[in-house]
Amino acid sequence: MELLTTNNVWMMICTALVFFMHLGFSLLEIGLTRQKNTINILFKNIFIICIGLLLYCFVGFNLMYPGDFNGFIGFSGFGLDSPLTADGALDLAYNEGYTYWTDFLFQGMFAATAATIVSGAVAERIKIGPFMLFTVIYVGVIYPIAGSWKWGGGFLQTLETPFYDFAGSTLVHSVGGWAALVAVFLLGPRIGKFKNGKPQAIPGHNIPLATAGVLILWLGWFGFNGGSVLSADPGLTSLTLVTTCLAAAAGGVVAALFSTIRYKNLDLTMFLNGILGGLVGITAGADQMSPTDAILIGSIAGIIIVLGIALVDKLKLDDPVGAIAVHLVCGIWGTLAVGIFGALAGFDQIISQLIGIASYAGICIVSTFIILIILKKTVGIRVSEKEEIEGLDAHEHGMGAYPDFRLNEH
């Protein structure tokens, strides 16, 4: 019972840290976008965590962990049920490390993150109603079905060499990243983002807030990766936190240096996204890597961030916060890195990682496209030109984030 209590307390702390990440995402997104859309972005982020928890309680948890199923889709019923032992008593240690309730809450915090990633990529021009409907379907149905393929004991877990994703480089970050890519493509760029085919900078209105957001996300990753050990095992937990931090630091430094060489300026936003890229990159194998492996993975992620953001611009896609480069491209890199570095390195593991990446790309791209194209053809997914120019806060919410400090924005 003492071990159960220790493990359970650690898991609850990690749950709180992952919850705190939603503040980090919120601050990052509003900091990198314009003042006139601040309320809109905050509203979306608050909606995501609230509806995400309710949906995960009602259907998501039992879609993601259905018990015995065909490996592709299963469902063990609506709502949450108290797990019981053979004699009818409450089974507190049903997972040999923490309670059923802690398991639900920890996994529920992960579920909402996928839609939060999309929120940043589509900021400043998506209608809030269709976005909310998309969130309900994606978080309530698509994410848990996809998650069951690995974490729920599905077909990717039963491969001869099982697909490996420790804390979600693919299962969380790429699931959000693929959806963000499709959504950005269907939405089109913000007014003024491209002029004569060339990308134009649209500066964020509060870089200090964005910086605070990244530091909060880094702190939250202690719970994101540390909690994914699923126990308070001192050796594995501490190693995981060390590899997580080293990858983040390396990603930030290398992104800052590489962007300086490439663009001849010390770009803080590249530094910040490099940190996030390193965190996403290490997430798939944080428990399998040595400190040196983690630094290499983070360093490569830092380079990928700079090139990834440039590629998104070259493709004339508009991602205001760099979510596609951070969560999708670095998520793919981190997943492949499991087969290249660390304890699981080997050709068979690389093949399994590629199968996993392709599987998640398939379900995410197809499902997102179907949901959004239906919404686009029916109610529309993009605000009018006037609403976009004047700001979503005024038109969709009837209020401003800083009513006493209005700026003349165009």
C-alpha positions as CSV (number, residue, x, y, z in Angstrom):
1,M,0.0,0.0,0.0
2,E,2.9,2.4,0.7
3,L,4.3,1.8,-2.8
4,L,0.9,2.3,-4.3
5,T,0.5,5.6,-2.4
6,T,3.9,6.9,-3.5
7,N,3.3,6.0,-7.2
8,N,-0.2,7.4,-7.1
9,V,0.9,10.7,-5.6
10,W,3.7,11.1,-8.2
11,M,1.1,10.4,-11.0
12,M,-1.2,13.0,-9.6
13,I,1.6,15.5,-9.5
14,C,2.4,14.7,-13.1
15,T,-1.3,15.1,-13.9
16,A,-1.3,18.6,-12.5
17,L,1.9,19.5,-14.4
18,V,0.3,18.3,-17.7
19,F,-2.8,20.3,-16.9
20,F,-0.5,23.4,-16.3
21,M,0.8,22.9,-19.9
22,H,-2.5,24.3,-21.2
23,L,-1.6,27.6,-19.7
24,G,1.7,27.4,-21.5
25,F,0.0,26.6,-24.8
26,S,-2.4,29.5,-24.3
27,L,0.4,32.1,-23.5
28,L,2.5,30.9,-26.4
29,E,-0.3,31.2,-28.9
30,I,-1.5,34.6,-27.8
31,G,2.0,35.9,-27.6
32,L,2.8,34.9,-31.2
33,T,-0.4,36.3,-32.7
34,R,-2.0,39.7,-32.8
35,Q,-3.7,41.5,-29.9
36,K,-7.0,41.6,-31.7
37,N,-7.4,37.8,-31.6
38,T,-6.4,37.2,-28.0
39,I,-9.8,36.5,-26.5
40,N,-10.6,34.1,-29.4
41,I,-7.5,32.1,-28.8
42,L,-8.0,31.9,-25.0
43,F,-11.6,30.9,-25.4
44,K,-10.6,28.0,-27.7
45,N,-8.0,26.8,-25.3
46,I,-10.3,26.9,-22.3
47,F,-13.0,25.1,-24.3
48,I,-10.6,22.4,-25.4
49,I,-9.6,21.4,-21.9
50,C,-13.1,21.5,-20.5
51,I,-14.8,19.6,-23.3
52,G,-11.9,17.3,-23.7
53,L,-12.2,16.1,-20.1
54,L,-15.9,15.6,-20.4
55,L,-15.6,13.7,-23.7
56,Y,-12.8,11.6,-22.4
57,C,-15.0,10.6,-19.4
58,F,-18.1,9.9,-21.5
59,V,-16.5,7.9,-24.4
60,G,-12.8,8.6,-25.0
61,F,-11.3,6.6,-22.1
62,N,-13.2,3.4,-23.0
63,L,-12.4,3.9,-26.7
64,M,-8.7,4.2,-26.0
65,Y,-8.6,1.4,-23.4
66,P,-11.3,-1.0,-24.5
67,G,-9.8,-4.2,-23.1
68,D,-9.8,-7.2,-25.5
69,F,-10.6,-5.9,-29.0
70,N,-9.7,-6.5,-32.7
71,G,-6.7,-4.2,-32.5
72,F,-8.2,-1.4,-34.5
73,I,-11.4,-0.2,-32.7
74,G,-13.1,-1.3,-29.6
75,F,-15.4,0.2,-27.0
76,S,-16.1,-0.9,-23.4
77,G,-19.0,1.3,-22.7
78,F,-20.0,4.8,-21.8
79,G,-18.8,6.6,-18.7
80,L,-16.4,5.6,-15.9
81,D,-17.0,2.5,-13.7
82,S,-15.3,1.8,-10.4
83,P,-13.0,-1.2,-10.9
84,L,-13.8,-4.0,-8.4
85,T,-11.8,-7.0,-7.1
86,A,-13.2,-10.5,-7.1
87,D,-14.8,-10.0,-3.7
88,G,-16.6,-6.8,-4.8
89,A,-14.2,-4.4,-3.1
90,L,-12.9,-1.3,-4.8
91,D,-9.7,-2.3,-6.6
92,L,-7.4,0.7,-5.8
93,A,-4.3,-0.9,-7.3
94,Y,-6.0,-2.2,-10.5
95,N,-2.9,-1.1,-12.5
96,E,-0.3,-2.2,-9.9
97,G,0.9,1.4,-9.5
98,Y,-1.9,3.9,-9.3
99,T,-5.6,4.1,-9.1
100,Y,-8.2,3.9,-11.9
101,W,-9.2,7.5,-11.2
102,T,-5.6,8.7,-11.5
103,D,-5.2,6.8,-14.7
104,F,-8.3,8.4,-16.3
105,L,-7.3,11.9,-15.2
106,F,-3.7,11.6,-16.4
107,Q,-4.7,10.2,-19.8
108,G,-7.4,12.8,-20.1
109,M,-4.9,15.6,-19.9
110,F,-3.1,14.2,-22.9
111,A,-6.3,13.9,-24.9
112,A,-7.0,17.6,-25.0
113,T,-3.4,18.5,-26.1
114,A,-4.0,17.2,-29.7
115,A,-6.7,19.8,-30.4
116,T,-4.6,22.6,-28.6
117,I,-1.9,22.0,-31.2
118,V,-4.4,22.6,-34.0
119,S,-5.7,25.8,-32.3
120,G,-2.4,27.6,-32.7
121,A,-1.9,26.6,-36.3
122,V,-5.3,27.9,-37.4
123,A,-5.3,31.0,-35.2
124,E,-6.6,34.4,-36.4
125,R,-8.9,33.2,-39.2
126,I,-11.0,30.1,-38.3
127,K,-14.6,30.4,-37.2
128,I,-15.0,29.4,-33.6
129,G,-18.2,27.4,-34.0
130,P,-16.8,24.9,-36.6
131,F,-13.5,24.7,-34.6
132,M,-15.4,23.7,-31.5
133,L,-17.3,21.1,-33.5
134,F,-14.1,19.7,-34.9
135,T,-12.6,19.6,-31.4
136,V,-15.5,17.5,-30.1
137,I,-15.1,14.9,-32.9
138,Y,-11.3,14.8,-33.0
139,V,-10.8,14.7,-29.2
140,G,-13.8,12.6,-28.4
141,V,-13.5,10.0,-31.1
142,I,-10.4,10.2,-33.4
143,Y,-7.7,10.6,-30.8
144,P,-8.8,7.8,-28.5
145,I,-9.3,5.3,-31.4
146,A,-5.8,6.2,-32.7
147,G,-4.4,5.9,-29.2
148,S,-5.8,2.5,-28.7
149,W,-3.7,1.2,-31.6
150,K,-0.6,1.4,-29.3
151,W,-1.4,2.4,-25.7
152,G,-4.6,0.4,-25.7
153,G,-2.9,-2.8,-26.8
154,G,-3.9,-2.5,-30.4
155,F,-2.2,-3.8,-33.6
156,L,0.9,-1.6,-33.3
157,Q,1.6,-3.0,-29.9
158,T,1.2,-6.6,-31.2
159,L,3.7,-6.2,-34.2
160,E,6.6,-8.7,-34.0
161,T,8.7,-5.7,-33.1
162,P,6.2,-3.4,-31.3
163,F,5.9,0.2,-32.3
164,Y,7.3,2.3,-29.5
165,D,6.2,5.7,-28.4
166,F,6.9,6.3,-24.7
167,A,5.0,9.5,-24.1
168,G,3.5,10.6,-27.4
169,S,5.8,12.1,-30.1
170,T,3.4,10.5,-32.5
171,L,0.4,9.5,-30.4
172,V,-0.1,13.1,-29.1
173,H,2.1,15.5,-31.0
174,S,1.9,14.1,-34.5
175,V,-1.8,13.4,-34.1
176,G,-2.2,17.1,-33.5
177,G,0.3,18.0,-36.1
178,W,-1.3,16.1,-39.0
179,A,-4.6,17.7,-38.2
180,A,-3.0,21.1,-38.1
181,L,-1.4,20.6,-41.5
182,V,-4.7,19.6,-43.1
183,A,-6.6,22.4,-41.4
184,V,-4.0,25.1,-42.5
185,F,-4.2,23.8,-46.0
186,L,-8.0,24.0,-46.2
187,L,-8.2,27.4,-44.4
188,G,-5.6,29.2,-46.5
189,P,-3.2,31.9,-45.2
190,R,-4.1,35.0,-43.2
191,I,-4.6,38.2,-45.2
192,G,-1.2,39.8,-45.8
193,K,0.9,36.7,-45.0
194,F,2.1,36.3,-48.6
195,K,2.8,39.1,-51.0
196,N,3.8,38.3,-54.6
197,G,4.3,34.7,-53.4
198,K,6.8,35.7,-50.6
199,P,6.1,35.2,-46.9
200,Q,5.7,38.4,-44.9
201,A,6.3,38.5,-41.1
202,I,3.2,39.1,-39.0
203,P,4.8,39.8,-35.6
204,G,3.2,38.5,-32.4
205,H,1.9,41.2,-30.0
206,N,3.6,39.9,-26.8
207,I,6.8,37.9,-27.1
208,P,7.3,38.0,-23.3
209,L,4.1,36.1,-22.9
210,A,5.2,33.6,-25.5
211,T,8.5,33.1,-23.7
212,A,6.6,32.5,-20.4
213,G,4.5,30.0,-22.3
214,V,7.5,28.0,-23.5
215,L,9.0,27.9,-20.0
216,I,5.7,26.7,-18.6
217,L,5.5,24.0,-21.3
218,W,9.0,22.9,-20.4
219,L,8.0,22.6,-16.8
220,G,4.9,20.7,-17.7
221,W,7.0,18.2,-19.7
222,F,8.4,17.0,-16.4
223,G,4.9,15.6,-15.9
224,F,4.3,14.7,-19.5
225,N,7.3,12.5,-19.8
226,G,8.0,11.8,-16.1
227,G,4.4,10.6,-15.6
228,S,4.6,8.3,-18.6
229,V,7.0,6.1,-16.6
230,L,3.6,5.2,-14.9
231,S,5.3,4.9,-11.5
232,A,7.6,6.7,-9.2
233,D,10.5,4.4,-10.0
234,P,13.5,6.6,-9.0
235,G,16.0,5.4,-11.6
236,L,13.8,5.5,-14.6
237,T,11.9,8.7,-13.6
238,S,15.1,10.7,-13.0
239,L,16.7,9.4,-16.2
240,T,13.6,10.5,-18.1
241,L,13.7,14.0,-16.7
242,V,17.4,14.3,-17.4
243,T,17.0,13.3,-21.1
244,T,13.9,15.5,-21.4
245,C,15.8,18.6,-20.2
246,L,18.9,18.0,-22.2
247,A,17.0,17.5,-25.4
248,A,15.1,20.8,-24.8
249,A,18.3,22.7,-24.0
250,A,20.1,21.3,-27.1
251,G,17.1,22.0,-29.3
252,G,17.0,25.6,-28.2
253,V,20.7,26.3,-28.6
254,V,21.1,24.7,-32.0
255,A,17.9,26.3,-33.4
256,A,19.2,29.7,-32.2
257,L,22.6,29.2,-33.7
258,F,21.4,27.6,-37.0
259,S,18.8,30.4,-37.5
260,T,21.4,33.0,-36.8
261,I,23.8,31.5,-39.4
262,R,20.9,31.2,-41.9
263,Y,19.1,34.5,-41.3
264,K,21.8,36.7,-39.7
265,N,19.8,37.6,-36.7
266,L,19.3,36.2,-33.2
267,D,15.6,35.2,-33.4
268,L,14.0,34.6,-30.0
269,T,11.0,32.8,-31.5
270,M,13.3,30.3,-33.2
271,F,15.1,29.8,-29.9
272,L,11.7,29.1,-28.2
273,N,10.4,26.8,-30.9
274,G,13.8,25.0,-30.9
275,I,13.2,24.2,-27.2
276,L,9.8,22.8,-28.0
277,G,11.1,20.8,-30.9
278,G,13.7,19.2,-28.6
279,L,11.0,18.3,-26.1
280,V,8.7,16.8,-28.8
281,G,11.7,14.9,-30.3
282,I,12.7,13.2,-27.0
283,T,9.2,12.4,-26.0
284,A,9.0,9.1,-27.9
285,G,12.1,7.6,-26.3
286,A,12.9,9.6,-23.2
287,D,13.2,6.5,-21.1
288,Q,15.5,4.7,-23.6
289,M,18.1,7.3,-24.2
290,S,21.5,8.2,-22.7
291,P,22.2,11.9,-22.0
292,T,24.4,12.0,-25.1
293,D,21.6,10.4,-27.2
294,A,19.2,13.1,-25.8
295,I,21.5,15.9,-26.8
296,L,21.9,14.6,-30.3
297,I,18.2,14.1,-30.7
298,G,17.5,17.6,-29.4
299,S,20.2,19.1,-31.6
300,I,18.8,17.6,-34.8
301,A,15.3,18.7,-33.7
302,G,16.7,22.3,-33.5
303,I,17.9,22.2,-37.1
304,I,14.6,20.6,-38.2
305,I,12.6,23.4,-36.6
306,V,14.4,26.1,-38.6
307,L,14.2,24.1,-41.9
308,G,10.6,23.0,-41.1
309,I,9.3,26.5,-40.6
310,A,11.0,27.6,-43.8
311,L,9.4,24.7,-45.7
312,V,6.0,25.5,-44.4
313,D,6.5,29.1,-45.7
314,K,7.8,27.8,-49.0
315,L,4.6,25.7,-49.4
316,K,2.6,28.9,-48.8
317,L,1.0,27.4,-45.7
318,D,0.4,29.8,-42.8
319,D,1.1,28.5,-39.3
320,P,1.3,31.5,-37.0
321,V,3.0,29.6,-34.1
322,G,5.1,27.0,-35.9
323,A,3.0,24.1,-34.7
324,I,3.5,22.0,-37.8
325,A,7.3,22.1,-37.6
326,V,7.3,21.6,-33.8
327,H,4.7,19.0,-33.3
328,L,4.5,17.2,-36.6
329,V,8.0,17.3,-38.1
330,C,9.8,16.9,-34.8
331,G,7.2,14.3,-33.7
332,I,8.1,12.2,-36.7
333,W,11.8,12.7,-36.0
334,G,11.5,11.7,-32.4
335,T,9.6,8.6,-33.3
336,L,12.3,7.6,-35.8
337,A,15.0,8.4,-33.3
338,V,13.8,5.5,-31.1
339,G,15.0,3.1,-33.8
340,I,18.3,5.0,-34.3
341,F,19.4,5.8,-30.8
342,G,19.2,4.2,-27.3
343,A,18.2,0.8,-26.0
344,L,15.8,-0.1,-28.9
345,A,18.0,0.9,-31.8
346,G,17.9,-1.4,-34.8
347,F,16.6,-2.0,-38.3
348,D,13.5,-3.9,-37.2
349,Q,12.6,-1.1,-34.7
350,I,13.0,1.5,-37.4
351,I,10.6,-0.4,-39.7
352,S,8.0,-0.6,-36.8
353,Q,8.4,3.1,-36.2
354,L,7.7,3.8,-39.9
355,I,4.6,1.6,-39.8
356,G,3.4,3.6,-36.8
357,I,4.1,6.9,-38.4
358,A,2.3,5.9,-41.6
359,S,-0.7,4.5,-39.6
360,Y,-1.2,7.7,-37.7
361,A,-0.7,9.9,-40.8
362,G,-3.5,7.9,-42.5
363,I,-6.1,8.1,-39.8
364,C,-5.4,11.8,-38.9
365,I,-5.2,13.1,-42.5
366,V,-8.3,11.3,-43.7
367,S,-10.4,12.0,-40.6
368,T,-9.4,15.7,-40.4
369,F,-10.1,16.3,-44.1
370,I,-13.5,14.6,-43.9
371,I,-14.6,16.6,-40.9
372,L,-13.3,20.0,-42.1
373,I,-14.3,19.6,-45.7
374,I,-17.9,18.9,-44.6
375,L,-17.8,21.9,-42.3
376,K,-16.3,24.1,-45.1
377,K,-19.0,23.1,-47.6
378,T,-21.8,23.6,-45.2
379,V,-21.3,26.3,-42.5
380,G,-17.9,27.5,-43.7
381,I,-14.7,27.4,-41.6
382,R,-13.2,30.8,-42.3
383,V,-14.3,34.2,-41.0
384,S,-15.1,37.1,-43.4
385,E,-12.4,39.4,-44.7
386,K,-13.8,42.2,-42.5
387,E,-13.9,40.1,-39.4
388,E,-10.3,39.0,-40.0
389,I,-9.0,42.5,-40.5
390,E,-10.9,44.0,-37.5
391,G,-10.2,41.0,-35.3
392,L,-12.0,38.0,-34.0
393,D,-12.3,39.3,-30.5
394,A,-14.6,42.1,-31.5
395,H,-16.7,40.1,-34.0
396,E,-17.0,36.7,-32.3
397,H,-16.8,37.7,-28.6
398,G,-17.7,41.4,-28.4
399,M,-14.8,42.2,-26.1
400,G,-11.1,43.0,-26.1
401,A,-8.3,41.5,-24.2
402,Y,-6.8,44.8,-23.2
403,P,-9.6,47.4,-23.3
404,D,-7.5,50.1,-21.7
405,F,-4.5,49.6,-24.0
406,R,-5.9,49.6,-27.6
407,L,-3.5,49.6,-30.4
408,N,-4.1,50.8,-33.9
409,E,-3.9,47.4,-35.7
410,H,-4.4,46.7,-39.4
